[in-house]
């Protein structure tokens, strides 16, 4: 895929402009957003992603267009899974609703930074070490197993028990008042660290862990850095609006982790097959490529779309038969 310097400049420029706009608007007027505001913004972001995918399809070729849509849907579904943890973090630290937008915006910016770093590292690795696909594939299958295990055992998530968070709380004079993104304040002559800093640390460490899953997953769909980057950008851009718009509905997606587990395992297998097809590891088939079938981008897109549809419908049907307490318990366990 030949991407011109102008395309990169425009893409980075628009991304930075959108983030700056959000920072200025939210920074000046922190508030709990209204439904109309959320629907409008989310519709714009999704519309832009679809328009971008269509543009890639016609100007860079159908193969890359399909890869973008498959990558975007995968990253979007993984980002939605992030929202479960974000909900728990906000509840655990009692973040006022009018400041939650600010916390989420910082979390999204951190996610973009971490994913940008991992994209650059991943691109260098796959260009220099073909065997890295074996590791990426195995890691995704292991991650999928972890999601299924977590679902079956109902292991609880406690962001306040995060080691980095605990370290910060022990070594800082953390107060109990929120002042937006102001990370410290004075009260009665004593300087306190705002709990918002602890929330940002929790969000940052969560973003870092999710980046470890999402980047191998997207490279399992496309090795084009431009598509990897844009799929991540579009997946994260509407995340803040989705958090408020679907807060209650998210708790009803009780099978989302199982759907994501299947998608990650599927991509993991695809990566291993690709690694075998390009094999250079001496102890596998004498260092020669192994003739195995490869999974196409179109097939990947189909599997991802069908899995997300089945997961969503099955979750909503199951949630109708569950009590609010059972839904809450299942959500936290994921």
C-alpha positions as CSV (number, residue, x, y, z in Angstrom):
1,X,0.0,0.0,0.0
2,X,1.5,3.3,-1.1
3,X,0.6,6.1,1.3
4,X,1.8,9.5,0.4
5,X,3.4,11.9,2.9
6,X,0.4,14.3,2.4
7,X,-2.0,11.5,3.5
8,X,0.0,11.0,6.7
9,X,0.2,14.7,7.4
10,X,-3.5,15.2,6.8
11,X,-4.4,12.2,9.0
12,X,-2.1,13.2,11.9
13,X,-3.3,16.8,11.5
14,X,-7.0,15.9,11.7
15,X,-6.4,13.6,14.7
16,X,-4.6,16.3,16.6
17,X,-7.2,18.9,15.7
18,X,-10.1,16.7,17.0
19,X,-8.2,16.0,20.2
20,X,-7.4,19.7,20.7
21,X,-11.0,20.6,20.0
22,X,-12.2,18.1,22.7
23,X,-9.6,19.4,25.2
24,X,-10.6,23.1,24.7
25,X,-14.4,22.4,24.8
26,X,-14.3,19.9,27.7
27,X,-11.6,21.9,29.6
28,X,-13.7,25.1,29.5
29,X,-17.0,23.5,30.4
30,X,-16.9,20.2,32.2
31,X,-20.4,18.7,32.2
32,X,-22.4,15.5,32.0
33,X,-23.3,15.4,28.3
34,X,-26.8,15.3,27.0
35,X,-28.1,12.4,24.8
36,X,-28.5,14.6,21.7
37,X,-24.9,15.8,22.0
38,X,-23.6,12.2,22.4
39,X,-25.7,10.8,19.5
40,X,-24.6,13.6,17.2
41,X,-20.8,13.3,18.0
42,X,-20.9,9.4,17.8
43,X,-22.8,9.5,14.5
44,X,-20.1,11.9,13.1
45,X,-17.2,9.7,14.2
46,X,-18.8,6.4,12.9
47,X,-19.8,8.2,9.7
48,X,-16.2,9.4,9.2
49,X,-14.8,5.9,9.8
50,X,-17.2,4.4,7.2
51,X,-16.4,7.2,4.7
52,X,-12.7,6.7,5.3
53,X,-13.0,2.9,4.8
54,X,-14.9,3.5,1.5
55,X,-12.2,6.0,0.4
56,X,-9.5,3.4,1.1
57,X,-11.5,0.8,-0.8
58,X,-11.7,2.8,-4.0
59,X,-8.4,4.7,-3.9
60,X,-6.1,2.1,-2.4
61,X,-7.8,-1.1,-3.5
62,X,-10.6,-3.4,-2.2
63,X,-8.1,-5.5,-0.3
64,X,-7.0,-2.6,1.9
65,X,-10.6,-1.4,2.3
66,X,-11.7,-4.7,3.7
67,X,-8.6,-4.8,5.9
68,X,-9.4,-1.4,7.3
69,X,-13.0,-2.4,8.1
70,X,-12.0,-5.7,9.7
71,X,-9.3,-3.9,11.8
72,X,-11.6,-1.1,12.8
73,X,-14.4,-3.4,13.9
74,X,-11.9,-5.5,15.9
75,X,-10.3,-2.5,17.6
76,X,-13.8,-1.0,18.2
77,X,-15.0,-4.1,19.9
78,X,-11.8,-4.3,22.1
79,X,-12.3,-0.6,22.9
80,X,-15.9,-1.3,24.0
81,X,-14.5,-3.9,26.3
82,X,-12.3,-1.2,27.8
83,X,-15.4,0.7,28.7
84,X,-16.3,-2.0,31.3
85,X,-13.0,-1.3,33.1
86,X,-13.5,2.4,32.8
87,X,-16.9,2.1,34.4
88,X,-15.4,0.2,37.3
89,X,-12.6,2.8,37.7
90,X,-15.0,5.7,37.7
91,X,-17.2,4.0,40.3
92,X,-14.3,2.8,42.4
93,X,-12.9,6.3,42.8
94,X,-16.3,8.1,42.9
95,X,-15.5,10.4,40.0
96,X,-18.2,13.1,39.7
97,X,-20.1,12.7,36.5
98,X,-19.3,16.2,35.3
99,X,-15.6,15.4,35.5
100,X,-15.8,11.9,33.9
101,X,-15.5,13.4,30.4
102,X,-12.2,14.9,31.3
103,X,-10.9,11.7,32.8
104,X,-12.0,9.7,29.7
105,X,-10.4,12.2,27.4
106,X,-7.1,11.9,29.2
107,X,-7.5,8.1,29.0
108,X,-8.1,8.2,25.3
109,X,-5.1,10.4,24.7
110,X,-2.9,8.0,26.7
111,X,-4.4,5.1,24.7
112,X,-3.4,6.8,21.4
113,X,0.1,7.4,22.7
114,X,0.6,3.9,23.9
115,X,-0.9,2.3,20.8
116,X,1.3,4.6,18.6
117,X,4.4,3.4,20.4
118,X,3.3,-0.2,20.1
119,X,2.4,0.2,16.4
120,X,5.9,1.5,15.7
121,X,7.5,-1.3,17.6
122,X,5.2,-4.0,16.1
123,X,5.9,-2.8,12.6
124,X,9.7,-3.0,13.2
125,X,9.4,-6.4,14.6
126,X,7.3,-7.9,11.8
127,X,9.6,-6.3,9.2
128,X,12.8,-7.8,10.8
129,X,11.6,-11.0,12.4
130,X,9.1,-13.2,10.5
131,X,8.9,-15.6,13.5
132,X,7.3,-12.8,15.6
133,X,3.9,-13.9,14.1
134,X,4.3,-17.1,16.1
135,X,4.6,-15.1,19.3
136,X,1.8,-12.7,18.4
137,X,-0.5,-15.7,17.5
138,X,0.3,-17.6,20.7
139,X,-0.2,-14.5,22.8
140,X,-3.7,-13.8,21.3
141,X,-4.7,-17.4,21.9
142,X,-3.5,-17.2,25.5
143,X,-5.4,-13.9,25.9
144,X,-8.5,-15.5,24.5
145,X,-8.1,-18.3,27.1
146,X,-7.7,-15.7,29.8
147,X,-11.0,-14.0,28.8
148,X,-12.9,-17.3,28.9
149,X,-11.4,-18.3,32.2
150,X,-12.3,-14.9,33.7
151,X,-15.8,-15.3,32.4
152,X,-16.2,-18.8,33.9
153,X,-14.6,-18.0,37.3
154,X,-16.2,-14.6,37.8
155,X,-12.8,-13.0,38.8
156,X,-13.5,-9.5,40.0
157,X,-11.6,-6.4,38.7
158,X,-10.5,-4.0,41.4
159,X,-8.7,-1.0,39.9
160,X,-7.8,0.3,43.3
161,X,-5.7,-2.8,43.9
162,X,-3.5,-2.0,40.9
163,X,0.1,-2.1,42.1
164,X,0.9,1.2,40.5
165,X,-2.2,2.8,41.9
166,X,-1.4,1.5,45.4
167,X,2.2,2.8,45.2
168,X,0.9,6.3,44.2
169,X,-1.6,6.3,47.0
170,X,0.9,5.3,49.6
171,X,3.6,7.8,48.5
172,X,1.3,10.8,47.8
173,X,-0.9,13.0,50.0
174,X,-4.1,12.2,48.2
175,X,-7.1,14.3,49.0
176,X,-10.7,13.6,48.5
177,X,-11.8,16.6,46.4
178,X,-12.0,16.7,42.6
179,X,-11.1,19.9,40.8
180,X,-11.3,18.8,37.2
181,X,-7.9,18.2,35.6
182,X,-6.2,20.2,38.3
183,X,-4.0,17.5,39.8
184,X,-3.2,19.2,43.1
185,X,-4.8,21.8,45.3
186,X,-4.2,23.6,48.6
187,X,-6.6,23.3,51.6
188,X,-5.9,24.9,55.0
189,X,-2.3,25.5,54.0
190,X,-1.7,21.8,53.1
191,X,-1.0,20.6,49.6
192,X,-3.1,17.6,48.4
193,X,-2.9,15.5,45.3
194,X,-6.2,15.4,43.6
195,X,-7.7,11.9,43.3
196,X,-8.0,12.6,39.6
197,X,-4.3,11.9,39.3
198,X,-4.9,8.4,40.8
199,X,-7.8,7.9,38.3
200,X,-5.5,8.9,35.4
201,X,-2.8,6.5,36.6
202,X,-5.5,3.7,36.7
203,X,-6.7,4.6,33.2
204,X,-3.1,4.8,31.9
205,X,-2.1,1.4,33.2
206,X,-5.3,-0.1,31.9
207,X,-4.7,1.5,28.5
208,X,-1.2,0.0,28.5
209,X,-2.5,-3.5,29.2
210,X,-5.2,-3.3,26.5
211,X,-2.6,-2.0,24.0
212,X,-0.7,-5.3,24.5
213,X,-3.8,-7.1,23.2
214,X,-5.0,-4.8,20.5
215,X,-1.8,-4.2,18.6
216,X,-1.0,-7.9,17.9
217,X,-4.7,-8.3,17.0
218,X,-4.7,-5.6,14.4
219,X,-1.4,-6.8,12.9
220,X,-3.1,-10.1,12.5
221,X,-5.5,-8.4,10.1
222,X,-3.3,-6.0,8.3
223,X,0.5,-5.3,8.3
224,X,0.0,-1.8,6.8
225,X,1.0,0.8,9.5
226,X,-1.3,3.4,8.0
227,X,-4.3,1.1,8.3
228,X,-3.3,0.0,11.8
229,X,-3.0,3.6,13.0
230,X,-6.2,4.8,11.4
231,X,-8.2,1.8,12.6
232,X,-7.1,2.6,16.2
233,X,-7.8,6.3,15.9
234,X,-11.3,5.8,14.6
235,X,-12.0,3.1,17.3
236,X,-10.9,5.4,20.1
237,X,-12.5,8.7,18.8
238,X,-16.1,7.8,19.7
239,X,-15.3,6.0,22.9
240,X,-16.1,8.9,25.3
241,X,-19.5,9.3,23.8
242,X,-20.2,5.6,23.8
243,X,-19.3,5.5,27.5
244,X,-22.1,7.9,28.4
245,X,-24.6,6.8,25.7
246,X,-24.5,3.1,26.4
247,X,-23.5,3.1,30.1
248,X,-26.6,1.0,31.0
249,X,-26.6,-1.1,27.9
250,X,-22.9,-2.0,28.3
251,X,-23.8,-4.0,31.4
252,X,-26.2,-6.1,29.4
253,X,-23.5,-7.3,26.9
254,X,-22.8,-10.2,29.2
255,X,-21.3,-12.4,26.4
256,X,-19.0,-9.7,25.0
257,X,-15.8,-11.2,26.6
258,X,-16.7,-14.6,25.0
259,X,-17.2,-13.0,21.6
260,X,-13.9,-11.1,21.9
261,X,-12.2,-14.3,23.1
262,X,-13.3,-16.1,19.9
263,X,-12.2,-13.2,17.7
264,X,-8.8,-13.0,19.3
265,X,-8.3,-16.8,19.1
266,X,-9.4,-16.7,15.4
267,X,-6.9,-14.0,14.7
268,X,-4.2,-15.8,16.7
269,X,-4.7,-18.9,14.5
270,X,-4.6,-16.7,11.4
271,X,-1.3,-15.3,12.6
272,X,0.2,-18.8,13.2
273,X,-1.0,-20.0,9.8
274,X,0.6,-16.9,8.2
275,X,3.8,-17.6,10.2
276,X,3.9,-21.1,8.9
277,X,3.3,-19.9,5.3
278,X,6.3,-17.5,5.6
279,X,8.3,-19.9,7.9
280,X,12.0,-19.3,8.3
281,X,12.4,-21.0,11.7
282,X,15.0,-23.8,11.3
283,X,13.4,-26.3,13.6
284,X,10.0,-26.1,11.7
285,X,10.0,-27.9,8.4
286,X,13.8,-27.4,8.1
287,X,13.3,-23.6,7.8
288,X,11.2,-23.9,4.7
289,X,7.6,-22.5,4.3
290,X,4.8,-24.8,5.3
291,X,2.0,-25.1,2.7
292,X,-1.0,-24.3,4.8
293,X,-4.2,-22.4,3.9
294,X,-4.2,-18.7,4.7
295,X,-7.3,-16.8,6.0
296,X,-8.2,-13.9,3.7
297,X,-9.1,-10.4,4.9
298,X,-12.7,-10.8,3.6
299,X,-13.1,-14.1,5.6
300,X,-11.7,-12.3,8.7
301,X,-14.2,-9.5,8.2
302,X,-17.1,-11.9,7.9
303,X,-16.1,-13.9,11.0
304,X,-15.7,-10.6,13.0
305,X,-19.1,-9.2,11.9
306,X,-21.0,-12.5,12.5
307,X,-19.3,-13.0,15.9
308,X,-20.2,-9.5,17.1
309,X,-23.8,-9.8,15.8
310,X,-24.3,-13.2,17.5
311,X,-22.6,-12.0,20.7
312,X,-24.7,-8.8,20.8
313,X,-28.1,-10.5,20.2
314,X,-27.3,-13.4,22.6
315,X,-26.2,-11.0,25.3
316,X,-29.4,-8.9,25.1
317,X,-31.6,-12.0,25.0
318,X,-29.8,-13.4,28.0
319,X,-29.9,-10.1,29.9
320,X,-33.7,-10.0,29.6
321,X,-33.9,-13.2,31.7
322,X,-31.4,-12.0,34.4
323,X,-31.9,-9.8,37.4
324,X,-30.1,-6.4,37.7
325,X,-27.9,-8.0,40.5
326,X,-26.9,-10.9,38.2
327,X,-26.1,-8.5,35.3
328,X,-24.0,-6.3,37.7
329,X,-22.1,-9.4,39.0
330,X,-21.4,-10.7,35.5
331,X,-20.3,-7.2,34.3
332,X,-17.8,-6.7,37.1
333,X,-16.4,-10.2,36.7
334,X,-15.4,-9.4,33.1
